[in-house]
Each structure stands twice: as structure tokens, then as C-alpha cells.
Amino acid sequence: MTAEAGGRKPEVAGRATPPASGFRLPAGSLVIQTSFLGDVVLTTPLLAELASRGPVDVVVTPQAAPLLANHPAVRDVIVFDKRGGDNGIAALWRFARSLRTRADGSPRGTTVAYMAQGSWRSAALALFAGIPERVGFDTSAGKLLYTRRAKYHGDLHHAERLWRLAVGDAATSVPEVIRPRLFPGDQERAAVDALLKDVPRDGAQLFALAPGSIWGTKRWPHFPALASRLAPLYRLVVIGGAEDDSLAAEIARSAGPERVVNATGKLSLLASAELLSRCAGLATNDSAPQHLASAAGTPTLSIFGPTAPKFGFGPLAPRHATIGNETLTCRPCHPHGPQTCPLGHWKCMRELEAEQVSLALNTLLLP
């Protein structure tokens, strides 16, 4: 299943310096990225680099596919339902063979696949599709099926790590090259307009809060207290999925319902990026909204508990900052964030007070 990009010639921002000597320019590239939603956003600098060389197709999950709608670097968005209809070795084989042609029956012309997600399944997908060159990290589970293994630099941001799959270690990066990009369209703008149509036009700027996370220990518990501090200055917008509605209700009770717009479960991911582009800033957990804000260019403060920015998944907006409880020797304790604190105290989030976060926001948002 594909979603066409309309046949437009890519207009790609933030292209890199020419690739290092020894890198062949492919006729066509396939990027396989079936990880978390935030990882898909962080793959867009890689897509932009590859689009300067030739057509780029991307394999993503059904949940992530809408993120890449309208993206000028992408020719085809190919949906791989790895936990549904495409699960199992026979389905994997069928799906892989289908990658050889496009929806209109013409050859896809892929000469190199980039494993932005490093599982055996992703590597097998590229191998079964008959793609001659397969590139991925030297730490990936599927590395034995790669024809070229790139060094995984744990000290770099993940967006840069992914970008370097295409350009190698000798290329020079700059912030604009590795900042992700998304491209909301008319549909997303209309959805945000509809959400905000009854919001009073009293001159108050919008400020976004993202209190949710699929990982329990990543959810900072003091968003309501922060909201009460911000409400006199901003009209607050709570973003997230439908499962975050109760968190939004708690924030509204603390800040006053007239000062809060509850957008949880009401917008697509791409429309959420459009909404963030209209906000003066975002306070968020270490979760997907920080990457949407990076793509939107919205000033971002990310709150880290069990994880840490050094893992390479912090914000990349032109103005950004991170905050965490730096007094604890037990953090970071997990690459993603466990559902419960391994030590039972959860001090990394409980003891990070709203006043501290508010002060960090003041510093970030100063002119």
C-alpha cells in the first residue's frame, strides 16, 4: 500500500555537504523505519539528504505513515503492518517481493536500502526484496545481512546518527541539516483552525503542554502545578492522544478551564505539528511531541526522568533546553523508561518541582 507524493520535484531544506569520497550515489533509496513515532520524525534529515541524490521511498508502520504525508523528500510511503497482516515469514516474503515495483507496476529502481530500524526483520525485508546494497549500524541485530555497516555513535543525536548512514563520518553537520522537518497541509491547517475557532481572540499566546507518554515513569506528575503558573501568561493547549484526556482534565482543573484548550485525541500527528507551530513554546516529557516541536521549530523544554538527553533523543528546535533531577545517581536507569521505578521511589520525577521547570522555561523563552 502506497501514498504518492504527487510527483513533485523534491524541494529539500538543509541538504548536507557532498558525501565523503567512496560513497556511491544511488539511483533510488529505500529507508526502512518501523520504530517509534519519534524515530520516524528523526529520520527526516536522512530522507532530505537522500532526496538530493534520487528518489526516496520509505517503509513505515500504519501509525507512522501519516507523518510523512506531503513530505517533498519522499516519493512513496509504503505501509508495513508488521504486527498485523504483514506478520510472519510468508507475509514478510510477499511484502518484500512487492517492493520491487511501484503501485503503477513500474520498477521501483532501488539500489540501496538504509536500515533506520535495525532488527533482523528489517534486514531480511531488504534482502528478500533483492536490494543489492544494505546499510545499517554496526550494533544492529540485523547487521550480518548488511553489505555496509556504519559506526553507531552513541554520543551523537539520533537524527545525526541516522543522517550519517548516508554521508559517513567525514561529513560536517550543522543544526539546520539535522533538524527534522514535517509538512502539514491544508487538511491539517483546517483541523487546527476548527479546534481553535471558539478560542477568545484576547491576544494571549498559545503555549503547549504534553503531559503523556506510553512509558509510565516518563510522565512528570506536576504539569497541573506548572499550568497554574503559566495560565496568567498564556492560553494553554494540551496535546497528546485520547488516552491523555484525563491528564488534560486535571490540568484544566488546576489552571481554569477557560484558559485551557484540550487537543488530546482530537488531532492527527501532522495536525499536532501544525498546532505546535502556532505556539510560543512547549513543555513536554521525553516523548514524541518534542520531536514534532523540533520539526515545527517551536521552543521546547523537555523534562527527563529515567532517561537522559545523552541517549540522543532530546529536542532539536532552534531554541530548546532540557531539565532533569541531577542529584540522583540512579538515573538514567533505562533506555526507554520503565513503567514503574526499579527502586520504588520515582524521585527523578516526583522531586523535580514545578518551580524549577517554570524557571527553566523563563530562561528558554527570554528574548
Buried (B, 14 or more C-beta within 10 A) or exposed (E): EBBEBEEEEBEBEBBBEEBEEEBEEBEBBBBBBBBBBBBBBBBBBBBBBBBBBBBBBBBBBBBBBBBBBBBBBBBBBBBBBBEEBBEEEEBBBEBBEBBEEBEEEEEBBBBBBBBBBBBEBBBBBBBBBEBEBBBBBEEBBBBEBBBBBBEBBEEBBBBBBBBBBBBBEEBEBEEEBBBBBBBBEEEBBEBBEEBBEEEEEEEBEBBBBBBBBBBBBBBBBBBBBBBBBBBEEBBBBBBBBEEBBEBBBBBBEBBBEEBBBBBBEBBBBBBBBBBBBBBBBBBBBBBBBBBBBBBBBBBBBBBBBBBBBEBBBBBBBEBBBBBBBEEBEEBBBBEBBBEEBEEEEBBBBBEBEBEBBBEBBEEBBEE
